[in-house]
Each structure stands twice: as C-alpha cells, then as structure tokens.
Amino acid sequence: MQTAAPQKIYLKDYTPPAYLVDSVELTFKLAPTTTRVLSRIAFRPNPDAQSRDFFLHGEQLKLISASIDGVSITPEVTATGLTHTVPNAPFVFEAEVEISPATNTALEGLYMSNGMYCTQCEAEGFRKITYYPDRPDVMSVFTVRIESDLPVLLSNGNPAAKGDGWAEWHDPWPKPAYLFALVGGDLVNHPDRFTTMSGKDVELNIWVRPGDDEQKCAFGMEALKKSMKWDEDVYGREYDLDIFNIVAVDDFNMGAMENKGLNIFNSSAVLASPETSTDANFERIEAIIAHEYFHNWTGNRITCRDWFQLCLKEGLTVFRDQQFTGDMRSHAVKRIDDVVVLRAHQFREDNGPLAHPVRPESFVEINNFYTVTVYEKGAEIIGMLKRLVGDEGYKNALDLYFDRHDGDAATIEDWLQVFEDATGRDLSQFAKWYSQAGTPRVSVTDSYADGTYSLTLSQQTPATPDQDKKTPMVIPVAVGLLNDNGDEIVPTRILELTEATQTFTFDGLASKPVPSILRGFSAPVILEHDQTNAERAFLLAHDTDPFNRWDAGRTLAQDVLLQMVREDATPDTAYLDGLLALLRDDNLDPAFRALALSLPSQDDTAQALVDAGETPDPTAIYRAHEALTLHIAQHLQDTLPRIYADMTVTGPYAPDAVSAGKRSLGNRMLSLMSKLDGGKQASQQYATADNMTQQLAALASLLKIGKGADELAAFEQRWHHDRLVMDKWFGLQVSCAAPEDAAKVAAKLTEHSAFTMKNPNRFRAVFGALKGNTAGFHDPSGASYDLLADWLIKLDALNPQTTARMSTSFDTWKRYDADRQTKMKAALQRIDKTPNLSRDTTEMVTRILG
C-alpha cells in the first residue's frame, strides 16, 4: 500500500498547456545502464493558456545539465518533473539526462529486450526518457540523432542521414511525445514496397532479430499492404511518409504501438508461420497490423486532446479494423466473434466495480483505462453512429473529420460535431453513450390485432460506481419480421429507441409475425425478451440474419445449461436436434457452424445466474458444461466423422478464411469425438498434423480428457527453442487442467526453467490461462487466489502495468458465495497492503475492493 493516496485527475480540470513546442531535437548516446539523452526544445507561450507556469514531466531521470537560451540553469527537480522561471517569449530549453534502459523492467520509456533498445511511450512513458511536457495536446516536429555501434538505428519519420555509429531521422508531421519511438539493435529486415494511390513509392520493412524469425514475416507484410490499400479504397487515406517500419519485440506490455512510421510490435502480434502459428494467430496478426496502420490517420494525424479522449482514437480505429477483417474474411463470423468478446469482457466490466464510461470522468493512472470499454464499446458507439446516419452520412462525416481536424488534438465533442454538421442530426442525446457507464437493458413485449403488430421496447441502465441515476439514450434496434414459414415479411428496419418506453407498429400483416430483434447486434445492450424455446429454435432454423440465428442457438444453450446447473437435468432434445440440423446444413459457412456449436463460456453462465438473482457455483457450472458437451457428442456421434472428414483441407497450408473455417469446424468435431473415442482420432491428428492449428487442437482435445502426456512432452521437446510456441505450451496446460488441479499445474509451471515473469507474454500465458479456467480459478480451496496474489505482489515491483491488468481477475469477487468472497477479498487486501505498491495496481485493487 502506498503511503499517500494517489492523486485523481479529472476531465473537468483540463486546462490548455502553458507553452507549445515548435521543434524538438534529441540526441541519444546509447549505453545499457548509462544512456545519455540530449534535448533541444523550442518553446513559445500558448496564447490560450490560463497560466504561465513552466513544468516539464520527468521520472527516473538523472539530470546532468540544463539551460535556457544557452544560459546554464539549476531548475527545481522533483520525482515527477522539473520547474523553472522562463521568459514570457519564445525560448530554447536544453537538457542532458542519464537513464538506464537495461534495468527498466516496467517496459515504459526506453528499455532493453534481449539486447535490443526499444521504446514504449504511450501513455506517459516519454517522461522516463527526458524532461518534456508529456501530454497529447503538445505536438511538435521531431529530429532525432542516435549514436551507437549497433547496426540498425531507427526512429520516427524519414531517414535524414547516417554514418559509422550514428543515424538521424526527421519526422515532418507534428506529433505528441507518446508517439515517439526509437529502436537500436542487431536486426534483419524483411523488405517490400507499396505504391500509394497518388503514385508515391513507400519502402516497407519488418525488422526482427537474426535467426529463423525472418521467415515468419511474409504474412505480416502482406497484411500491411492489404491494410494500406484498404484504407485508400474505403476511407481515402494515403500513407504520408517515405518509409514504414515495423519492429518485433519479445518484451512488450501490449499487442503493438502505432508510433508514427515506426510501429513496435509484440512479437506474438507480427511473426507467423504455419508450423508455429494457429489460424487464430494469423487472423489476430492481420487485425493488429491493420489496427496500428489505421492509427496513422485516426490517432496520429488526428490525436486526442487529453487521455480522457482515448476512445476517440481507439474506438474509431477498432471499428475500422473490424470493418477490414470483415472485408478480408466474413462479416457475419467477425460480428459474432466481436460480440462474444464484448459480452465476455466488456459486459463483465460494465457490471462490476471497474465500470466506467467510454470517456471516463477521472483516473489515477491512465494505463488502467486501456480497457475493453474504451476500445470495444468505443467501437460499438462508432457502429451505432454509422447505422443511424447511413453509409453516405458516415462517409461524409469522416471526410469532414479528416479535413477539419488534420493535425489537431481533438475531443469527443469535435467528433460528434462533424457528424452533426455533415448529416444535420442532433446528437446531444446520443453523446450520453460516452458519459454514462453500464450496459443498457432493453426489454421487449409485443402484441398483434387486426393486421397490426406492435412492438414495445423499454430501456433501463443499472447503477454503476459513481453513477446512480441513468437517463434514456439513443439505441438503434435493428428489427426484421418473419412469418410462420420462415419467410422474411419485413426486412431489417432500424428502430430508434430514445425514450424509457416506446411502441413501434407494423401494419398490413396477415398474421402475428416472429420478430428478429437486435439484428447484427445493432447496439451494445442486453436484450430481455421472454421467448419460448420453440421460438428460439425457429429463429435458429430460419432467421435470415446470421447473428440472430447464432444468438438464438446461444440463448437456447444457455437455458439448457442453467436448467442443468439448477436441477442436474438432461438437455432438451429439441435443442440437440437443432444443433444436428445446423451441423448437417452444408450450405452454411463452416466457421459459422463451428461458432454455433460452441457453448457459452462458464463465466457467461455464472453471470446469467447472477442476473436471475442466484449465486453461481463455478464447480456446478463446470459439471453442467462437461455434461452438456458429452450429450452433444453423443447426439451428433453418427454425423461427427462425416463432417470431420469433409472438413479436411488438402494442399499446402493457407490461413485464408475458407480454409480456416474448415479447420475450425473439423477441430470442433475432433473435440467432440474425443469424448467418445478416448482420443484415438486426436492422437492420430497430432501425429500427422503439418500445421500448428491442427497440432494444438489435437493436443487440447487429449488434455481435456486427461490424456496427452506423451504428446505434451514431445511438443516441448520439439518447440522448446521457440518462445511464442512455448507460450502456447504453458497456457494450454493450465487452461485444460481439471479444476481441482489448475492451481497446482500453474504453480509447477512457474518452476519451469523457461518461465519468467519479466516477459509479459509468458506471465500471461500461465496466469491468463488460470483466470480463463473459471472453475479452476474459483476452486473452493482458494489456491488459485493465493497463487495469483503471490505472483502479482512479486511482479508489481518489476512491471506495474501488467500487474494492474492481471489484478482484474478478481473483479467478480462479489458475485460468488461467502466463502469464496472471503478468500478473494483476503487476496486483494494482501496485495493492497504490499509496501510501495505501484500507483497502477493500487488504483485497480482499490476500485475492485470498492
């Protein structure tokens, strides 16, 4: 526990910077523990400022010298920055500081990863490099000189000059300090080129450490070129530098970072090969590369005024990468995948102690607000805007946004204003999506009389921390109507729910229709619709909207699971027959069928019980899931081998959507077959697989039935040299462990010679998998709670960001029985009482405890 409570920062207290920066010149003299950073910064007073206090952020810096306009000064230096009296006119501030990249285990600022120098400055890492006004609304042109005997020296922008032991870079586009990047190391590049729509030739590089990794760059490079072309075709945005560099880094807290012209990537988010990467890895890499590239305009050319506006760049860019993946693969499958993530993680966040608006009103540590609410719910808000104004209105608004705010540090108000100006709509009520926390609940009732069908919708958003009262929002509800034969008699129509309760009517209908409500998941809400299982089965069989067809089956499965948890009942045969009919429908996309056969997560089932006013028992939920999976396998057993055989993909491995969809369905069949054949087919697939997707799926199928020890040992023997594959090996053992063994398996893996908590990927592989093993994490012994708390206490001193994010494993502690609550609360309090606990983790644990 910290000796003093961390200070909260409030949106309402925003003031413009006292001084603006015209230019920045940086010189880095790289050395592992004694890097010298020389800065020359041209300041001028900001005419819009409310004060003339001169303050530069700086943390963990050793100040060597400082001057103003060439005159040496002795500024006042604290643990958080530097102050001094300055002229009320333009002036040049110069400083020299010393930092130690080799001992920077927090992975913020300038640090080292396996002999490579690299940076991570978002959100507030630049202040660990040199003294600077480290805030996103201070934008400037940067010129950088790097001095080192390392062969590759990279920074933002275009190369300006280089010589023996040095390189200079110049970025002509003004940027905030959080977009600064530097890389130095013994690296090799995977090169290519791209010609923009105006005919400009751009040099492309993916940089990796020497070895086999350079063979894993081809897919990432193709994804980059597809992203560049797509952004031109769909948004009219062209790349604006002569060179675009990506660097793969092993030790990285996030997935990737969009630094201008020099994107730094977690190795797991860029390196791929059929032998070492799954279909899911390939799709993730494609999406993350697209996301970071799209930031070039939505985040870099237009950035956010302050960190409260984080959703402005992240929500918009997530929405853009979702559009891209849909165009590259399948919009229906992508939409389902996105909603699965939203419901599993963002709805959970909205429903617990960490709930916050998409644009928060306050924070202690901004790193704690890189959340699914800011990113994924932020993207849902963009999607709703697009549905409300239509494709043309959206295009016009985005064109205006780019024209009006290029080079700006913008706000949510700026964003909404361009939509109002481009479309003529009043969005003042819609803006509440940015300021109100929580997931709205939309309830549905209907009636039919004399050819008129009436649909009554009501909205209500539960209280969340710091927000007791909610007001109605604008909710676009996409609705279609079907007749008894399954024919669509009213195509999709957007109903705008703006009041607490509204009734919408449909005239001229011959009989009462079957409604298909919230098509395409048109708003991030919980739909409360009292349907019978027969009506859901009808939608599963006939709905023309693929999302609602999938969701009908999902809801049926959840109802079956709840009944099995409560009564130890056998599943409804109608549900099993519906799955069989769907599986046999060869006209359906295999990827869609695989999703339809997947059950809701155990955490989803727990939340459904909470919503019903019950206390979930994770052990009982686990048993119900296992029992239902076995029932499904038995009911489908005559069809499983045929579908498995039909999904065989011949020829060389390719990560395209069609092939990946077949492998997904085939591996789903394999998992079910393993419940019946003792893993015979899985053992054969493991032995003959020529790609990681098939090999890992076979190994998982074996582990889940308590087998696969020999295969697991063989997997380690084959892949012990590959750090990314070994992350899979670590995580798979924990996620597939029986609940009563999960903590013991995780603890044993922390003793493995390849385990290190200094690498975020390896730490998450073990403890992220432990959190994901819901029944194992919540085993009545409390062993998992204690184990995670022990390791978070150890990790906090090294890497506060990863510690704080992993502490969210405890965020549902209040939903469970008194004994589990007591054990989780004790673990949280033990973390909270740790001496010198970081600001990051202190804030998260305090919020979770409430």
Secondary structure as the mmCIF struct_conf table of DSSP 4:
data_model
#
loop_
_struct_conf.conf_type_id
_struct_conf.id
_struct_conf.beg_label_comp_id
_struct_conf.beg_label_asym_id
_struct_conf.beg_label_seq_id
_struct_conf.end_label_comp_id
_struct_conf.end_label_asym_id
_struct_conf.end_label_seq_id
BEND BEND1 THR A 3 ALA A 4
HELX_LH_PP_P HELX_LH_PP_P1 ALA A 5 LYS A 8
STRN STRN1 ILE A 9 TYR A 10
HELX_RH_3T_P HELX_RH_3T_P1 LEU A 11 ASP A 13
BEND BEND2 ALA A 18 ALA A 18
STRN STRN2 TYR A 19 LYS A 29
TURN_TY1_P TURN_TY1_P1 PRO A 32 THR A 34
STRN STRN3 THR A 35 PRO A 45
TURN_TY1_P TURN_TY1_P2 PRO A 47 ASP A 48
BEND BEND3 GLN A 50 GLN A 50
STRN STRN4 PHE A 55 HIS A 57
BEND BEND4 GLN A 60 GLN A 60
STRN STRN5 LYS A 62 ILE A 68
TURN_TY1_P TURN_TY1_P3 ASP A 69 GLY A 70
STRN STRN6 VAL A 71 SER A 72
STRN STRN7 GLU A 76 VAL A 77
BEND BEND5 ALA A 79 THR A 80
STRN STRN8 GLY A 81 THR A 83
BEND BEND6 ASN A 88 ALA A 89
STRN STRN9 PHE A 91 ILE A 99
HELX_RH_3T_P HELX_RH_3T_P2 PRO A 101 THR A 103
TURN_TY1_P TURN_TY1_P4 THR A 105 ALA A 106
STRN STRN10 GLY A 109 SER A 113
TURN_TY1_P TURN_TY1_P5 ASN A 114 GLY A 115
STRN STRN11 MET A 116 GLN A 120
TURN_TY1_P TURN_TY1_P6 GLU A 122 GLY A 125
HELX_RH_3T_P HELX_RH_3T_P3 PHE A 126 LYS A 128
TURN_TY1_P TURN_TY1_P7 ILE A 129 ILE A 129
BEND BEND7 THR A 130 THR A 130
STRN STRN12 TYR A 132 TYR A 132
BEND BEND8 ARG A 135 ARG A 135
TURN_TY1_P TURN_TY1_P8 PRO A 136 ASP A 137
STRN STRN13 SER A 140 GLU A 147
BEND BEND9 ASP A 149 PRO A 151
STRN STRN14 VAL A 152 SER A 155
BEND BEND10 ASN A 156 GLY A 157
STRN STRN15 ASN A 158 GLY A 163
TURN_TY1_P TURN_TY1_P9 ASP A 164 GLY A 165
STRN STRN16 TRP A 166 LYS A 175
HELX_RH_3T_P HELX_RH_3T_P4 ALA A 177 LEU A 179
STRN STRN17 LEU A 182 GLY A 185
BEND BEND11 ASP A 186 ASP A 186
STRN STRN18 VAL A 188 THR A 195
TURN_TY1_P TURN_TY1_P10 MET A 197 SER A 198
STRN STRN19 ASP A 201 VAL A 208
BEND BEND12 PRO A 210 GLY A 211
HELX_RH_3T_P HELX_RH_3T_P5 ASP A 212 LYS A 216
HELX_RH_AL_P HELX_RH_AL_P1 ALA A 218 TYR A 235
BEND BEND13 LEU A 241 ASP A 242
STRN STRN20 ILE A 243 VAL A 249
BEND BEND14 ASP A 250 ASP A 251
BEND BEND15 ASN A 253 GLY A 255
STRN STRN21 ALA A 256 MET A 257
TURN_TY1_P TURN_TY1_P11 LYS A 260 GLY A 261
STRN STRN22 LEU A 262 ASN A 266
HELX_RH_3T_P HELX_RH_3T_P6 SER A 267 ALA A 269
TURN_TY1_P TURN_TY1_P12 VAL A 270 VAL A 270
TURN_TY1_P TURN_TY1_P13 PRO A 274 THR A 276
HELX_RH_AL_P HELX_RH_AL_P2 ASP A 279 PHE A 294
TURN_TY1_P TURN_TY1_P14 HIS A 295 TRP A 297
STRN STRN23 THR A 298 THR A 298
TURN_TY1_P TURN_TY1_P15 GLY A 299 ARG A 301
STRN STRN24 ILE A 302 ILE A 302
STRN STRN25 THR A 303 CYS A 304
BEND BEND16 ARG A 305 ASP A 306
HELX_RH_3T_P HELX_RH_3T_P7 TRP A 307 GLN A 309
HELX_RH_AL_P HELX_RH_AL_P3 LEU A 310 MET A 328
BEND BEND17 ARG A 329 ARG A 329
HELX_RH_AL_P HELX_RH_AL_P4 HIS A 331 VAL A 341
HELX_RH_PI_P HELX_RH_PI_P1 LEU A 342 GLN A 346
HELX_RH_AL_P HELX_RH_AL_P5 PHE A 347 ASP A 350
TURN_TY1_P TURN_TY1_P16 ASN A 351 ASN A 351
BEND BEND18 GLY A 352 GLY A 352
TURN_TY1_P TURN_TY1_P17 PRO A 353 LEU A 354
BEND BEND19 VAL A 358 ARG A 359
BEND BEND20 GLU A 361 GLU A 361
STRN STRN26 SER A 362 PHE A 363
BEND BEND21 VAL A 364 VAL A 364
HELX_RH_3T_P HELX_RH_3T_P8 ILE A 366 PHE A 369
BEND BEND22 THR A 371 THR A 371
HELX_RH_AL_P HELX_RH_AL_P6 VAL A 372 VAL A 372
HELX_RH_PI_P HELX_RH_PI_P2 THR A 373 LYS A 377
HELX_RH_AL_P HELX_RH_AL_P7 GLY A 378 HIS A 405
TURN_TY1_P TURN_TY1_P18 ASP A 406 GLY A 407
STRN STRN27 ALA A 409 ALA A 410
HELX_RH_AL_P HELX_RH_AL_P8 ILE A 412 THR A 423
TURN_TY1_P TURN_TY1_P19 SER A 428 ALA A 431
HELX_RH_AL_P HELX_RH_AL_P9 LYS A 432 SER A 435
BEND BEND23 GLY A 438 GLY A 438
STRN STRN28 ARG A 441 ALA A 449
TURN_TY1_P TURN_TY1_P20 ASP A 450 GLY A 451
STRN STRN29 THR A 452 GLN A 460
STRN STRN30 THR A 464 THR A 464
TURN_TY1_P TURN_TY1_P21 PRO A 465 ASP A 466
STRN STRN31 GLN A 467 GLN A 467
STRN STRN32 ILE A 475 LEU A 482
TURN_TY1_P TURN_TY1_P22 ASP A 484 ASN A 485
BEND BEND24 GLY A 486 GLY A 486
STRN STRN33 GLU A 488 LEU A 497
BEND BEND25 GLU A 499 ALA A 500
STRN STRN34 THR A 501 PHE A 506
BEND BEND26 GLY A 508 GLY A 508
BEND BEND27 ALA A 510 SER A 511
HELX_LH_PP_P HELX_LH_PP_P2 LYS A 512 PRO A 513
STRN STRN35 VAL A 514 ILE A 517
BEND BEND28 LEU A 518 LEU A 518
HELX_RH_3T_P HELX_RH_3T_P9 ARG A 519 PHE A 521
BEND BEND29 ALA A 523 PRO A 524
STRN STRN36 ILE A 526 HIS A 529
HELX_RH_AL_P HELX_RH_AL_P10 ASN A 533 HIS A 542
BEND BEND30 THR A 544 ASP A 545
HELX_RH_AL_P HELX_RH_AL_P11 PRO A 546 GLU A 567
HELX_LH_PP_P HELX_LH_PP_P3 ALA A 569 ASP A 572
HELX_RH_AL_P HELX_RH_AL_P12 THR A 573 ARG A 584
TURN_TY1_P TURN_TY1_P23 ASP A 586 ASN A 587
BEND BEND31 LEU A 588 LEU A 588
HELX_RH_AL_P HELX_RH_AL_P13 PRO A 590 ALA A 596
TURN_TY1_P TURN_TY1_P24 LEU A 597 LEU A 597
BEND BEND32 SER A 598 SER A 598
HELX_LH_PP_P HELX_LH_PP_P4 LEU A 599 SER A 601
HELX_RH_AL_P HELX_RH_AL_P14 GLN A 602 ASP A 611
TURN_TY1_P TURN_TY1_P25 ALA A 612 GLY A 613
HELX_RH_AL_P HELX_RH_AL_P15 PRO A 618 LEU A 636
TURN_TY1_P TURN_TY1_P26 GLN A 637 THR A 639
HELX_RH_AL_P HELX_RH_AL_P16 LEU A 640 ASP A 646
TURN_TY1_P TURN_TY1_P27 MET A 647 MET A 647
BEND BEND33 GLY A 651 PRO A 652
HELX_RH_AL_P HELX_RH_AL_P17 ALA A 657 ASP A 677
TURN_TY1_P TURN_TY1_P28 GLY A 678 GLY A 679
HELX_RH_AL_P HELX_RH_AL_P18 LYS A 680 THR A 688
BEND BEND34 ASN A 691 ASN A 691
HELX_RH_AL_P HELX_RH_AL_P19 MET A 692 LYS A 704
TURN_TY1_P TURN_TY1_P29 ILE A 705 GLY A 706
HELX_RH_AL_P HELX_RH_AL_P20 ALA A 709 TRP A 719
TURN_TY1_P TURN_TY1_P30 HIS A 720 HIS A 721
HELX_RH_AL_P HELX_RH_AL_P21 ARG A 723 SER A 735
TURN_TY1_P TURN_TY1_P31 CYS A 736 CYS A 736
BEND BEND35 ALA A 737 ALA A 737
HELX_RH_3T_P HELX_RH_3T_P10 PRO A 739 ASP A 741
HELX_RH_AL_P HELX_RH_AL_P22 ALA A 742 LEU A 749
TURN_TY1_P TURN_TY1_P32 THR A 750 GLU A 751
BEND BEND36 HIS A 752 HIS A 752
TURN_TY1_P TURN_TY1_P33 SER A 753 ALA A 754
TURN_TY1_P TURN_TY1_P34 MET A 757 LYS A 758
BEND BEND37 ASN A 759 ASN A 759
HELX_RH_AL_P HELX_RH_AL_P23 PRO A 760 GLY A 772
BEND BEND38 ASN A 773 ASN A 773
HELX_RH_AL_P HELX_RH_AL_P24 THR A 774 PHE A 777
TURN_TY1_P TURN_TY1_P35 HIS A 778 HIS A 778
TURN_TY1_P TURN_TY1_P36 PRO A 780 SER A 781
HELX_RH_AL_P HELX_RH_AL_P25 ALA A 783 ASP A 796
TURN_TY1_P TURN_TY1_P37 ALA A 797 LEU A 798
HELX_RH_AL_P HELX_RH_AL_P26 PRO A 800 MET A 806
HELX_RH_3T_P HELX_RH_3T_P11 SER A 807 PHE A 810
TURN_TY1_P TURN_TY1_P38 ASP A 811 THR A 812
HELX_RH_3T_P HELX_RH_3T_P12 TRP A 813 ARG A 815
BEND BEND39 TYR A 816 TYR A 816
HELX_RH_AL_P HELX_RH_AL_P27 ALA A 818 ASP A 832
TURN_TY1_P TURN_TY1_P39 LYS A 833 LYS A 833
BEND BEND40 THR A 834 THR A 834
TURN_TY1_P TURN_TY1_P40 PRO A 835 ASN A 836
HELX_RH_AL_P HELX_RH_AL_P28 ARG A 839 LEU A 849
#
